[in-house]
């Protein structure tokens, strides 16, 4: 017996023993998200869960529930907070005003890609997550490839074209921007975009390219601005009580899978999928994919300046310095070569 213990100690020193010890109690974690199983984010979640299982010596099993099976997309933060699920996929932009600091990511014209950009936003937000999302255990953050605006009947080229339009914004910051341009916002999660456009409840929507085909938005839109306008951050969070019950070794496994490196791994296949969707839309009959002229782009950027001021006012209420927060984000994004 003594020899066996000595052998195990030696293997541990050499790093040949799995991170989670054999005596750890098996746990099963329920992970809820709201995109369909064919979405690349789901495949990334499966790979993440399998890696956790392997690293934990099989003691942590993550069962994934896609497609809003356990609750609506808008409810996922509360679902993790309240223990309805152990892990959830949250889009903070679905809840206007609740998470003002992380909303910096939603400001337009910051990101030119969402691979290294996702690692950058995750690295940046770790300084603030414990304060802003104190009801949950923050895991990681990533984003889709920069999205743009798609319209059913009107070719929108300049900000003034938005006046009077009914528009589905991707997040709270974009909603504020659209209101300032005279548009009426229509709230809808990504899986519901086609329905609101088809019924005429909305006449335009924000979406990355690949999702236009995935959610059938291409069936009801004609006009598409060819410019990387915005991203919507996606956050994975854990129920704090669930995390607290894990053994030290199991917590280490979860911590290693809640990292900027994993943000990049999760974001990469999704970014590739979304960026590849533009060529598909361009090849379809009846679709006008059009770039903005330099003057038109300048007009859009100018029109977004008031929403930065609005965001700054919201952040001040949290006790943070908005200029320092935004400068920190831009510096981190530039360091990761993902600035607009």
Beta strands, then each sheet from edge to edge (+ up, - down):
strand 1: 27-32
strand 2: 60-65
strand 3: 87-90
strand 4: 137-143
strand 5: 148-151
strand 6: 166-168
strand 7: 184-185
strand 8: 204-207
strand 9: 223-226
strand 10: 233-238
strand 11: 288-291
sheet 1: 2+ 1+ 3+ 10- 4+
sheet 2: 7+ 6+ 8+ 5- 9+ 11+
end
